[in-house]
């Protein structure tokens, strides 16, 4: 049996011919919500970040041979327990990077409109330059923005970048956007001292893991620093975020920065490929279908860009693909109800990426910029 998070995409077309598929809500894949018969039959387990695959769950699945997480991070997997049992595992690095890059760009455009400032005048610092950080960096570079990078391991390895230490970045950048995994050295990476050191009028974006920022400290700093702007997609204590932090955030969402139709399909594709290449493969697995073959939803209605591509028109195009301000409003309404956090996550399953929107323009420069941002363009 293949047991999977019900929110994973394309399970049927990728796996139905190979094995029976059983799906459950991600938080319900646990010892207290699965019966013994189900646990004993699971040989392939596919999850997302909300499912802790801990030693106890692993021990309760005697037939388990493969665990895949359709996420970049692996902090919810007990890798030592998996490897001690000889169970093969895989993650999906980069599957949702484009969606995160688009979320962050849209959030910055929304804040720029609210504050009546030009995004072009903001200096941006990216904390972490992995898959998602790089996706953000590419989009900001396409707009000609000034971007600084903080990623000590990459810097030490000789990777190219406009490097700054984190503390230097906090003092000189107008925007700080976090893109690091949740691990020992990143837990509360932004603690009270560092949060208090943010440049006046700074914007802070966290689309990585909730534990990277000390949430209680951020509430206290924000109370003393109303000049700060906060974009929070991830939270300590999910699915029950700190209510005071939701209230003082300018944009708040339910850990959906990486949620997109395309990103979710990529994640399942990558796990299909990893399983096929592992000793735990389900018989002779066929080649993984392409994204185009698996996309069953229509493209968004095309639009025409009349005039130049400026900040306002770009925000309008972003909103046509995904209205982040509306999602923020819906999240605040939903979070007051039991199960509201996960309900808003599930409601984002139909979100598309920029590539689903064709923009027609006669402006060659605008077409080049839009293509670099990920839109489909026609001149």
Short mmCIF file of the C-alpha atoms (twelve columns), coordinates in Angstrom:
data_MODEL
# 
_entry.id   MODEL 
# 
loop_
_atom_site.group_PDB 
_atom_site.id 
_atom_site.type_symbol 
_atom_site.label_atom_id 
_atom_site.label_alt_id 
_atom_site.label_comp_id 
_atom_site.label_asym_id 
_atom_site.label_seq_id 
_atom_site.Cartn_x 
_atom_site.Cartn_y 
_atom_site.Cartn_z 
_atom_site.pdbx_PDB_model_num 
ATOM 1   C CA . UNK A 1   0.000   0.000  0.000   1 
ATOM 2   C CA . UNK A 2   1.057   3.565  -0.732  1 
ATOM 3   C CA . UNK A 3   -0.033  5.963  2.022   1 
ATOM 4   C CA . UNK A 4   0.058   9.639  1.123   1 
ATOM 5   C CA . UNK A 5   -0.958  13.103 2.243   1 
ATOM 6   C CA . UNK A 6   -4.286  13.817 0.557   1 
ATOM 7   C CA . UNK A 7   -3.035  17.199 -0.633  1 
ATOM 8   C CA . UNK A 8   -0.329  15.717 -2.821  1 
ATOM 9   C CA . UNK A 9   -0.854  16.134 -6.547  1 
ATOM 10  C CA . UNK A 10  -1.103  13.521 -9.301  1 
ATOM 11  C CA . UNK A 11  -0.965  10.438 -7.105  1 
ATOM 12  C CA . UNK A 12  -3.390  8.544  -9.325  1 
ATOM 13  C CA . UNK A 13  -1.695  9.113  -12.717 1 
ATOM 14  C CA . UNK A 14  1.742   8.431  -11.257 1 
ATOM 15  C CA . UNK A 15  1.130   5.499  -8.914  1 
ATOM 16  C CA . UNK A 16  -2.334  3.966  -9.376  1 
ATOM 17  C CA . UNK A 17  -1.142  1.315  -11.854 1 
ATOM 18  C CA . UNK A 18  1.527   0.159  -9.416  1 
ATOM 19  C CA . UNK A 19  -0.114  -0.106 -6.009  1 
ATOM 20  C CA . UNK A 20  -3.274  0.628  -4.034  1 
ATOM 21  C CA . UNK A 21  -3.269  4.246  -2.843  1 
ATOM 22  C CA . UNK A 22  -4.610  5.339  0.531   1 
ATOM 23  C CA . UNK A 23  -4.750  9.057  1.329   1 
ATOM 24  C CA . UNK A 24  -5.204  10.884 4.605   1 
ATOM 25  C CA . UNK A 25  -4.930  14.476 5.828   1 
ATOM 26  C CA . UNK A 26  -1.258  15.105 6.485   1 
ATOM 27  C CA . UNK A 27  -1.705  15.671 10.216  1 
ATOM 28  C CA . UNK A 28  -3.747  12.452 10.455  1 
ATOM 29  C CA . UNK A 29  -0.841  10.282 9.318   1 
ATOM 30  C CA . UNK A 30  0.065   9.394  12.870  1 
ATOM 31  C CA . UNK A 31  0.008   6.480  15.297  1 
ATOM 32  C CA . UNK A 32  -3.110  7.668  17.082  1 
ATOM 33  C CA . UNK A 33  -5.129  8.044  13.864  1 
ATOM 34  C CA . UNK A 34  -4.077  4.999  11.830  1 
ATOM 35  C CA . UNK A 35  -5.217  1.462  12.666  1 
ATOM 36  C CA . UNK A 36  -2.783  -1.438 12.959  1 
ATOM 37  C CA . UNK A 37  -3.957  -3.069 9.733   1 
ATOM 38  C CA . UNK A 38  -3.167  0.058  7.738   1 
ATOM 39  C CA . UNK A 39  0.188   0.573  9.434   1 
ATOM 40  C CA . UNK A 40  1.272   -2.981 8.661   1 
ATOM 41  C CA . UNK A 41  0.462   -2.665 4.942   1 
ATOM 42  C CA . UNK A 42  2.315   0.565  4.183   1 
ATOM 43  C CA . UNK A 43  5.417   0.000  2.057   1 
ATOM 44  C CA . UNK A 44  5.588   3.527  0.543   1 
ATOM 45  C CA . UNK A 45  4.864   6.683  2.545   1 
ATOM 46  C CA . UNK A 46  4.596   10.066 0.830   1 
ATOM 47  C CA . UNK A 47  4.201   13.151 3.015   1 
ATOM 48  C CA . UNK A 48  4.561   16.907 3.239   1 
ATOM 49  C CA . UNK A 49  5.965   19.075 6.018   1 
ATOM 50  C CA . UNK A 50  2.973   18.698 8.369   1 
ATOM 51  C CA . UNK A 51  3.562   14.969 8.948   1 
ATOM 52  C CA . UNK A 52  6.247   14.066 11.520  1 
ATOM 53  C CA . UNK A 53  7.760   10.772 10.365  1 
ATOM 54  C CA . UNK A 54  9.294   9.916  13.718  1 
ATOM 55  C CA . UNK A 55  10.879  6.759  15.098  1 
ATOM 56  C CA . UNK A 56  7.606   5.550  16.630  1 
ATOM 57  C CA . UNK A 57  5.681   5.840  13.353  1 
ATOM 58  C CA . UNK A 58  8.508   4.171  11.446  1 
ATOM 59  C CA . UNK A 59  8.652   1.292  13.940  1 
ATOM 60  C CA . UNK A 60  4.893   0.733  13.568  1 
ATOM 61  C CA . UNK A 61  5.250   0.151  9.797   1 
ATOM 62  C CA . UNK A 62  7.084   -3.185 9.433   1 
ATOM 63  C CA . UNK A 63  6.670   -3.259 5.632   1 
ATOM 64  C CA . UNK A 64  7.896   0.282  5.060   1 
ATOM 65  C CA . UNK A 65  10.551  0.461  2.337   1 
ATOM 66  C CA . UNK A 66  10.415  4.068  1.059   1 
ATOM 67  C CA . UNK A 67  9.546   7.485  2.501   1 
ATOM 68  C CA . UNK A 68  9.293   10.556 0.313   1 
ATOM 69  C CA . UNK A 69  8.554   14.131 1.315   1 
ATOM 70  C CA . UNK A 70  7.344   16.513 -1.384  1 
ATOM 71  C CA . UNK A 71  9.183   19.364 0.303   1 
ATOM 72  C CA . UNK A 72  12.619  20.919 0.358   1 
ATOM 73  C CA . UNK A 73  13.041  20.631 4.128   1 
ATOM 74  C CA . UNK A 74  13.479  17.307 5.906   1 
ATOM 75  C CA . UNK A 75  13.298  18.390 9.543   1 
ATOM 76  C CA . UNK A 76  10.047  16.425 9.939   1 
ATOM 77  C CA . UNK A 77  11.768  13.140 9.007   1 
ATOM 78  C CA . UNK A 78  13.767  11.057 11.485  1 
ATOM 79  C CA . UNK A 79  16.454  10.235 8.960   1 
ATOM 80  C CA . UNK A 80  18.558  8.317  11.475  1 
ATOM 81  C CA . UNK A 81  15.635  6.016  12.252  1 
ATOM 82  C CA . UNK A 82  14.924  5.495  8.561   1 
ATOM 83  C CA . UNK A 83  18.497  4.669  7.683   1 
ATOM 84  C CA . UNK A 84  18.937  2.354  10.667  1 
ATOM 85  C CA . UNK A 85  16.091  0.272  9.228   1 
ATOM 86  C CA . UNK A 86  17.498  0.429  5.705   1 
ATOM 87  C CA . UNK A 87  14.479  2.399  4.531   1 
ATOM 88  C CA . UNK A 88  15.172  4.554  1.493   1 
ATOM 89  C CA . UNK A 89  14.016  8.166  1.606   1 
ATOM 90  C CA . UNK A 90  13.902  11.193 -0.660  1 
ATOM 91  C CA . UNK A 91  12.914  14.842 -0.604  1 
ATOM 92  C CA . UNK A 92  12.000  17.230 -3.413  1 
ATOM 93  C CA . UNK A 93  14.459  20.138 -3.313  1 
ATOM 94  C CA . UNK A 94  13.436  22.934 -5.636  1 
ATOM 95  C CA . UNK A 95  9.940   21.642 -6.375  1 
ATOM 96  C CA . UNK A 96  8.226   24.729 -4.945  1 
ATOM 97  C CA . UNK A 97  11.006  27.270 -5.446  1 
ATOM 98  C CA . UNK A 98  9.248   29.101 -8.277  1 
ATOM 99  C CA . UNK A 99  6.071   29.458 -6.231  1 
ATOM 100 C CA . UNK A 100 8.014   30.849 -3.256  1 
ATOM 101 C CA . UNK A 101 9.853   33.288 -5.511  1 
ATOM 102 C CA . UNK A 102 6.547   34.531 -6.892  1 
ATOM 103 C CA . UNK A 103 4.976   34.781 -3.425  1 
ATOM 104 C CA . UNK A 104 7.826   36.934 -2.106  1 
ATOM 105 C CA . UNK A 105 7.849   39.208 -5.158  1 
ATOM 106 C CA . UNK A 106 4.082   39.683 -4.929  1 
ATOM 107 C CA . UNK A 107 4.287   40.404 -1.195  1 
ATOM 108 C CA . UNK A 108 6.947   43.069 -1.741  1 
ATOM 109 C CA . UNK A 109 4.873   44.701 -4.460  1 
ATOM 110 C CA . UNK A 110 1.843   44.695 -2.152  1 
ATOM 111 C CA . UNK A 111 3.802   46.357 0.653   1 
ATOM 112 C CA . UNK A 112 5.284   48.899 -1.745  1 
ATOM 113 C CA . UNK A 113 1.800   49.905 -2.867  1 
ATOM 114 C CA . UNK A 114 0.519   50.162 0.724   1 
ATOM 115 C CA . UNK A 115 3.467   52.287 1.830   1 
ATOM 116 C CA . UNK A 116 3.493   54.355 -1.351  1 
ATOM 117 C CA . UNK A 117 7.158   53.633 -2.055  1 
ATOM 118 C CA . UNK A 118 9.110   52.463 -5.082  1 
ATOM 119 C CA . UNK A 119 10.366  48.920 -4.680  1 
ATOM 120 C CA . UNK A 120 13.285  49.984 -6.842  1 
ATOM 121 C CA . UNK A 121 14.518  52.133 -3.948  1 
ATOM 122 C CA . UNK A 122 14.550  49.285 -1.413  1 
ATOM 123 C CA . UNK A 123 17.755  47.362 -0.696  1 
ATOM 124 C CA . UNK A 124 16.948  43.695 -0.188  1 
ATOM 125 C CA . UNK A 125 18.751  41.091 1.901   1 
ATOM 126 C CA . UNK A 126 18.185  37.369 1.320   1 
ATOM 127 C CA . UNK A 127 19.004  35.085 4.227   1 
ATOM 128 C CA . UNK A 128 19.733  31.761 2.550   1 
ATOM 129 C CA . UNK A 129 20.559  31.268 -1.110  1 
ATOM 130 C CA . UNK A 130 19.352  27.724 -1.705  1 
ATOM 131 C CA . UNK A 131 16.576  26.816 -4.130  1 
ATOM 132 C CA . UNK A 132 13.929  29.215 -2.829  1 
ATOM 133 C CA . UNK A 133 16.343  32.036 -2.024  1 
ATOM 134 C CA . UNK A 134 17.810  31.760 -5.508  1 
ATOM 135 C CA . UNK A 135 14.328  31.838 -7.063  1 
ATOM 136 C CA . UNK A 136 13.635  35.086 -5.222  1 
ATOM 137 C CA . UNK A 137 17.045  36.463 -6.205  1 
ATOM 138 C CA . UNK A 138 16.438  35.791 -9.919  1 
ATOM 139 C CA . UNK A 139 13.190  37.712 -9.899  1 
ATOM 140 C CA . UNK A 140 14.623  40.659 -8.016  1 
ATOM 141 C CA . UNK A 141 17.628  40.737 -10.364 1 
ATOM 142 C CA . UNK A 142 15.247  40.811 -13.346 1 
ATOM 143 C CA . UNK A 143 13.811  44.030 -11.908 1 
ATOM 144 C CA . UNK A 144 17.255  45.516 -11.376 1 
ATOM 145 C CA . UNK A 145 16.926  45.697 -7.589  1 
ATOM 146 C CA . UNK A 146 19.878  45.884 -5.206  1 
ATOM 147 C CA . UNK A 147 20.154  42.481 -3.505  1 
ATOM 148 C CA . UNK A 148 22.557  41.260 -0.817  1 
ATOM 149 C CA . UNK A 149 23.054  37.632 0.183   1 
ATOM 150 C CA . UNK A 150 23.775  35.860 3.458   1 
ATOM 151 C CA . UNK A 151 24.590  32.146 3.230   1 
ATOM 152 C CA . UNK A 152 27.843  31.322 5.084   1 
ATOM 153 C CA . UNK A 153 28.156  27.720 3.780   1 
ATOM 154 C CA . UNK A 154 27.742  28.829 0.162   1 
ATOM 155 C CA . UNK A 155 30.071  31.757 0.664   1 
ATOM 156 C CA . UNK A 156 32.698  29.477 2.226   1 
ATOM 157 C CA . UNK A 157 32.343  27.093 -0.708  1 
ATOM 158 C CA . UNK A 158 33.237  29.903 -3.113  1 
ATOM 159 C CA . UNK A 159 29.788  30.481 -4.605  1 
ATOM 160 C CA . UNK A 160 29.229  33.842 -6.255  1 
ATOM 161 C CA . UNK A 161 27.077  36.378 -4.438  1 
ATOM 162 C CA . UNK A 162 26.909  39.846 -2.936  1 
ATOM 163 C CA . UNK A 163 27.812  38.561 0.501   1 
ATOM 164 C CA . UNK A 164 27.120  40.171 3.851   1 
ATOM 165 C CA . UNK A 165 27.058  38.779 7.359   1 
ATOM 166 C CA . UNK A 166 23.581  38.499 8.826   1 
ATOM 167 C CA . UNK A 167 24.209  41.224 11.391  1 
ATOM 168 C CA . UNK A 168 25.543  43.602 8.752   1 
ATOM 169 C CA . UNK A 169 22.535  42.835 6.557   1 
ATOM 170 C CA . UNK A 170 20.044  43.618 9.315   1 
ATOM 171 C CA . UNK A 171 21.543  47.052 9.764   1 
ATOM 172 C CA . UNK A 172 21.689  48.122 6.137   1 
ATOM 173 C CA . UNK A 173 18.902  46.383 4.175   1 
ATOM 174 C CA . UNK A 174 15.370  47.710 3.853   1 
ATOM 175 C CA . UNK A 175 13.958  44.217 3.293   1 
ATOM 176 C CA . UNK A 176 14.985  40.929 4.938   1 
ATOM 177 C CA . UNK A 177 13.605  37.725 3.434   1 
ATOM 178 C CA . UNK A 178 14.335  34.376 5.121   1 
ATOM 179 C CA . UNK A 179 14.990  31.205 3.104   1 
ATOM 180 C CA . UNK A 180 16.805  28.786 5.394   1 
ATOM 181 C CA . UNK A 181 15.850  25.321 6.694   1 
ATOM 182 C CA . UNK A 182 14.858  24.609 10.275  1 
ATOM 183 C CA . UNK A 183 17.893  23.063 11.945  1 
ATOM 184 C CA . UNK A 184 19.932  23.527 15.098  1 
ATOM 185 C CA . UNK A 185 21.921  26.501 13.853  1 
ATOM 186 C CA . UNK A 186 18.893  28.304 12.393  1 
ATOM 187 C CA . UNK A 187 16.478  27.907 15.314  1 
ATOM 188 C CA . UNK A 188 15.565  31.475 16.364  1 
ATOM 189 C CA . UNK A 189 18.220  32.744 13.980  1 
ATOM 190 C CA . UNK A 190 16.365  36.035 14.237  1 
ATOM 191 C CA . UNK A 191 16.108  36.391 18.008  1 
ATOM 192 C CA . UNK A 192 15.070  39.445 20.000  1 
ATOM 193 C CA . UNK A 193 18.483  41.090 19.691  1 
ATOM 194 C CA . UNK A 194 18.632  40.715 15.923  1 
ATOM 195 C CA . UNK A 195 15.009  41.688 15.411  1 
ATOM 196 C CA . UNK A 196 15.589  44.839 17.430  1 
ATOM 197 C CA . UNK A 197 18.557  45.608 15.183  1 
ATOM 198 C CA . UNK A 198 16.426  45.781 12.028  1 
ATOM 199 C CA . UNK A 199 16.880  49.012 10.104  1 
ATOM 200 C CA . UNK A 200 14.113  51.592 10.700  1 
ATOM 201 C CA . UNK A 201 11.197  51.012 8.346   1 
ATOM 202 C CA . UNK A 202 12.337  47.485 7.471   1 
ATOM 203 C CA . UNK A 203 10.166  44.821 5.925   1 
ATOM 204 C CA . UNK A 204 10.644  41.268 7.242   1 
ATOM 205 C CA . UNK A 205 9.487   38.265 5.218   1 
ATOM 206 C CA . UNK A 206 9.541   34.705 6.548   1 
ATOM 207 C CA . UNK A 207 8.656   32.065 3.971   1 
ATOM 208 C CA . UNK A 208 11.004  29.371 5.275   1 
ATOM 209 C CA . UNK A 209 10.150  27.806 8.639   1 
ATOM 210 C CA . UNK A 210 8.378   29.394 11.591  1 
ATOM 211 C CA . UNK A 211 11.130  28.485 14.046  1 
ATOM 212 C CA . UNK A 212 13.712  30.570 12.172  1 
ATOM 213 C CA . UNK A 213 12.183  33.692 13.768  1 
ATOM 214 C CA . UNK A 214 11.451  33.942 17.492  1 
ATOM 215 C CA . UNK A 215 7.727   34.633 17.157  1 
ATOM 216 C CA . UNK A 216 7.163   35.929 20.700  1 
ATOM 217 C CA . UNK A 217 10.173  38.221 20.394  1 
ATOM 218 C CA . UNK A 218 8.883   39.516 17.074  1 
ATOM 219 C CA . UNK A 219 5.571   40.474 18.670  1 
ATOM 220 C CA . UNK A 220 7.429   42.408 21.359  1 
ATOM 221 C CA . UNK A 221 9.714   44.150 18.873  1 
ATOM 222 C CA . UNK A 222 6.811   45.034 16.595  1 
ATOM 223 C CA . UNK A 223 4.933   46.561 19.531  1 
ATOM 224 C CA . UNK A 224 7.901   48.843 20.152  1 
ATOM 225 C CA . UNK A 225 8.656   49.332 16.452  1 
ATOM 226 C CA . UNK A 226 5.423   50.066 14.542  1 
ATOM 227 C CA . UNK A 227 7.616   51.183 11.632  1 
ATOM 228 C CA . UNK A 228 8.355   47.536 10.800  1 
ATOM 229 C CA . UNK A 229 6.328   45.647 8.161   1 
ATOM 230 C CA . UNK A 230 5.855   41.880 8.499   1 
ATOM 231 C CA . UNK A 231 5.020   39.209 5.920   1 
ATOM 232 C CA . UNK A 232 4.546   35.914 7.739   1 
ATOM 233 C CA . UNK A 233 3.772   32.696 5.879   1 
ATOM 234 C CA . UNK A 234 5.240   30.280 8.446   1 
ATOM 235 C CA . UNK A 235 4.724   30.153 12.190  1 
ATOM 236 C CA . UNK A 236 5.929   28.525 15.350  1 
ATOM 237 C CA . UNK A 237 3.243   26.196 16.672  1 
ATOM 238 C CA . UNK A 238 1.538   25.509 13.325  1 
ATOM 239 C CA . UNK A 239 -1.367  24.947 12.854  1 
ATOM 240 C CA . UNK A 240 -2.021  27.278 15.787  1 
ATOM 241 C CA . UNK A 241 0.046   30.392 15.135  1 
ATOM 242 C CA . UNK A 242 0.561   33.005 17.804  1 
ATOM 243 C CA . UNK A 243 -2.554  35.154 17.508  1 
ATOM 244 C CA . UNK A 244 -0.716  38.319 18.470  1 
ATOM 245 C CA . UNK A 245 1.728   37.808 15.604  1 
ATOM 246 C CA . UNK A 246 -1.076  37.247 13.116  1 
ATOM 247 C CA . UNK A 247 -2.684  40.467 14.322  1 
ATOM 248 C CA . UNK A 248 0.449   42.568 13.915  1 
ATOM 249 C CA . UNK A 249 1.546   41.097 10.568  1 
ATOM 250 C CA . UNK A 250 0.853   43.124 7.451   1 
ATOM 251 C CA . UNK A 251 0.440   39.999 5.324   1 
ATOM 252 C CA . UNK A 252 -0.324  36.651 6.975   1 
ATOM 253 C CA . UNK A 253 -0.851  33.310 5.233   1 
ATOM 254 C CA . UNK A 254 -1.047  29.624 6.142   1 
ATOM 255 C CA . UNK A 255 2.346   28.232 5.068   1 
ATOM 256 C CA . UNK A 256 1.368   28.387 1.404   1 
ATOM 257 C CA . UNK A 257 4.243   30.351 -0.172  1 
ATOM 258 C CA . UNK A 258 5.328   27.199 -1.974  1 
ATOM 259 C CA . UNK A 259 1.819   25.992 -2.777  1 
ATOM 260 C CA . UNK A 260 1.027   25.976 -6.479  1 
ATOM 261 C CA . UNK A 261 -0.431  23.458 -8.886  1 
ATOM 262 C CA . UNK A 262 2.846   23.274 -10.760 1 
ATOM 263 C CA . UNK A 263 4.992   23.075 -7.632  1 
ATOM 264 C CA . UNK A 264 2.939   20.302 -6.092  1 
ATOM 265 C CA . UNK A 265 3.101   18.260 -9.293  1 
ATOM 266 C CA . UNK A 266 6.883   18.739 -9.441  1 
ATOM 267 C CA . UNK A 267 7.152   17.455 -5.886  1 
ATOM 268 C CA . UNK A 268 5.257   14.243 -6.646  1 
ATOM 269 C CA . UNK A 269 7.182   13.825 -9.902  1 
ATOM 270 C CA . UNK A 270 10.481  14.012 -8.033  1 
ATOM 271 C CA . UNK A 271 9.353   11.363 -5.548  1 
ATOM 272 C CA . UNK A 272 8.185   9.109  -8.390  1 
ATOM 273 C CA . UNK A 273 11.627  9.413  -9.968  1 
ATOM 274 C CA . UNK A 274 13.402  8.822  -6.648  1 
ATOM 275 C CA . UNK A 275 11.343  5.721  -5.922  1 
ATOM 276 C CA . UNK A 276 11.903  4.351  -9.417  1 
ATOM 277 C CA . UNK A 277 15.676  4.715  -8.986  1 
ATOM 278 C CA . UNK A 278 15.786  3.127  -5.523  1 
ATOM 279 C CA . UNK A 279 15.946  -0.550 -4.531  1 
ATOM 280 C CA . UNK A 280 12.462  -0.042 -3.080  1 
ATOM 281 C CA . UNK A 281 11.004  0.498  -6.581  1 
ATOM 282 C CA . UNK A 282 7.499   -0.829 -7.171  1 
ATOM 283 C CA . UNK A 283 8.222   -3.406 -9.865  1 
ATOM 284 C CA . UNK A 284 9.404   -1.922 -13.168 1 
ATOM 285 C CA . UNK A 285 8.207   1.664  -12.904 1 
ATOM 286 C CA . UNK A 286 7.514   3.587  -16.125 1 
ATOM 287 C CA . UNK A 287 9.228   6.868  -16.962 1 
ATOM 288 C CA . UNK A 288 7.854   9.850  -15.062 1 
ATOM 289 C CA . UNK A 289 5.404   11.881 -17.204 1 
ATOM 290 C CA . UNK A 290 6.308   15.504 -17.887 1 
ATOM 291 C CA . UNK A 291 4.706   18.461 -16.140 1 
ATOM 292 C CA . UNK A 292 2.806   19.286 -19.343 1 
ATOM 293 C CA . UNK A 293 1.397   15.747 -19.453 1 
ATOM 294 C CA . UNK A 294 0.246   15.908 -15.836 1 
ATOM 295 C CA . UNK A 295 -1.254  19.413 -15.893 1 
ATOM 296 C CA . UNK A 296 -4.967  18.918 -16.357 1 
ATOM 297 C CA . UNK A 297 -6.099  22.443 -15.514 1 
ATOM 298 C CA . UNK A 298 -6.493  25.115 -18.204 1 
ATOM 299 C CA . UNK A 299 -4.219  28.104 -18.522 1 
ATOM 300 C CA . UNK A 300 -5.354  31.455 -17.176 1 
ATOM 301 C CA . UNK A 301 -7.077  33.835 -19.616 1 
ATOM 302 C CA . UNK A 302 -4.408  35.834 -21.490 1 
ATOM 303 C CA . UNK A 303 -4.044  39.557 -20.886 1 
ATOM 304 C CA . UNK A 304 -2.651  42.483 -22.867 1 
ATOM 305 C CA . UNK A 305 -0.223  44.906 -21.284 1 
ATOM 306 C CA . UNK A 306 -1.104  48.383 -22.521 1 
ATOM 307 C CA . UNK A 307 1.712   50.800 -21.864 1 
ATOM 308 C CA . UNK A 308 4.977   50.283 -19.988 1 
ATOM 309 C CA . UNK A 309 5.654   47.690 -17.333 1 
ATOM 310 C CA . UNK A 310 5.774   49.722 -14.134 1 
ATOM 311 C CA . UNK A 311 5.313   48.763 -10.496 1 
ATOM 312 C CA . UNK A 312 1.527   49.148 -10.569 1 
ATOM 313 C CA . UNK A 313 1.031   47.157 -13.767 1 
ATOM 314 C CA . UNK A 314 3.332   44.384 -12.539 1 
ATOM 315 C CA . UNK A 315 1.363   44.104 -9.292  1 
ATOM 316 C CA . UNK A 316 -1.804  43.908 -11.362 1 
ATOM 317 C CA . UNK A 317 -0.388  40.978 -13.342 1 
ATOM 318 C CA . UNK A 318 0.719   39.223 -10.152 1 
ATOM 319 C CA . UNK A 319 -2.779  39.624 -8.714  1 
ATOM 320 C CA . UNK A 320 -4.304  38.080 -11.823 1 
ATOM 321 C CA . UNK A 321 -2.336  34.951 -11.079 1 
ATOM 322 C CA . UNK A 322 -2.627  34.983 -7.289  1 
ATOM 323 C CA . UNK A 323 -4.301  37.660 -5.172  1 
ATOM 324 C CA . UNK A 324 -2.138  37.603 -2.061  1 
ATOM 325 C CA . UNK A 325 -4.002  40.455 -0.387  1 
ATOM 326 C CA . UNK A 326 -7.256  38.519 -0.719  1 
ATOM 327 C CA . UNK A 327 -5.618  35.380 0.693   1 
ATOM 328 C CA . UNK A 328 -4.434  37.428 3.666   1 
ATOM 329 C CA . UNK A 329 -8.018  38.552 4.316   1 
ATOM 330 C CA . UNK A 330 -9.371  35.018 4.044   1 
ATOM 331 C CA . UNK A 331 -6.673  33.655 6.331   1 
ATOM 332 C CA . UNK A 332 -7.534  36.142 9.073   1 
ATOM 333 C CA . UNK A 333 -11.186 35.123 8.860   1 
ATOM 334 C CA . UNK A 334 -10.438 31.382 8.813   1 
ATOM 335 C CA . UNK A 335 -7.911  31.343 11.646  1 
ATOM 336 C CA . UNK A 336 -10.618 32.114 14.205  1 
ATOM 337 C CA . UNK A 337 -12.338 28.802 13.421  1 
ATOM 338 C CA . UNK A 338 -11.206 25.275 14.423  1 
ATOM 339 C CA . UNK A 339 -9.124  23.801 11.616  1 
ATOM 340 C CA . UNK A 340 -8.969  27.155 9.857   1 
ATOM 341 C CA . UNK A 341 -5.208  27.066 9.259   1 
ATOM 342 C CA . UNK A 342 -5.293  23.772 7.367   1 
ATOM 343 C CA . UNK A 343 -8.486  24.789 5.575   1 
ATOM 344 C CA . UNK A 344 -6.677  27.784 4.096   1 
ATOM 345 C CA . UNK A 345 -3.758  25.572 3.061   1 
ATOM 346 C CA . UNK A 346 -6.114  23.260 1.225   1 
ATOM 347 C CA . UNK A 347 -7.923  26.196 -0.377  1 
ATOM 348 C CA . UNK A 348 -4.680  27.157 -2.106  1 
ATOM 349 C CA . UNK A 349 -4.358  23.889 -4.002  1 
ATOM 350 C CA . UNK A 350 -5.604  25.524 -7.217  1 
ATOM 351 C CA . UNK A 351 -3.097  28.393 -7.145  1 
ATOM 352 C CA . UNK A 352 -1.161  28.753 -10.388 1 
ATOM 353 C CA . UNK A 353 2.308   30.064 -11.162 1 
ATOM 354 C CA . UNK A 354 3.196   33.044 -13.382 1 
ATOM 355 C CA . UNK A 355 3.886   30.655 -16.262 1 
ATOM 356 C CA . UNK A 356 0.144   29.952 -16.519 1 
ATOM 357 C CA . UNK A 357 -0.539  33.543 -17.625 1 
ATOM 358 C CA . UNK A 358 0.255   34.744 -21.140 1 
ATOM 359 C CA . UNK A 359 0.919   38.472 -21.346 1 
ATOM 360 C CA . UNK A 360 0.740   40.103 -24.753 1 
ATOM 361 C CA . UNK A 361 2.830   43.238 -25.195 1 
ATOM 362 C CA . UNK A 362 4.473   45.181 -27.981 1 
ATOM 363 C CA . UNK A 363 7.132   46.463 -25.579 1 
ATOM 364 C CA . UNK A 364 10.231  44.303 -26.119 1 
ATOM 365 C CA . UNK A 365 11.817  45.390 -22.855 1 
ATOM 366 C CA . UNK A 366 8.667   44.584 -20.904 1 
ATOM 367 C CA . UNK A 367 8.434   41.182 -22.587 1 
ATOM 368 C CA . UNK A 368 12.017  40.385 -21.631 1 
ATOM 369 C CA . UNK A 369 11.441  41.360 -18.002 1 
ATOM 370 C CA . UNK A 370 8.178   39.442 -17.754 1 
ATOM 371 C CA . UNK A 371 9.761   36.330 -19.222 1 
ATOM 372 C CA . UNK A 372 12.589  36.566 -16.689 1 
ATOM 373 C CA . UNK A 373 9.979   36.772 -13.920 1 
ATOM 374 C CA . UNK A 374 8.350   33.585 -15.168 1 
ATOM 375 C CA . UNK A 375 5.386   34.850 -17.194 1 
ATOM 376 C CA . UNK A 376 4.596   33.521 -20.657 1 
ATOM 377 C CA . UNK A 377 4.866   36.379 -23.127 1 
ATOM 378 C CA . UNK A 378 3.833   37.153 -26.681 1 
ATOM 379 C CA . UNK A 379 4.837   40.238 -28.617 1 
# 
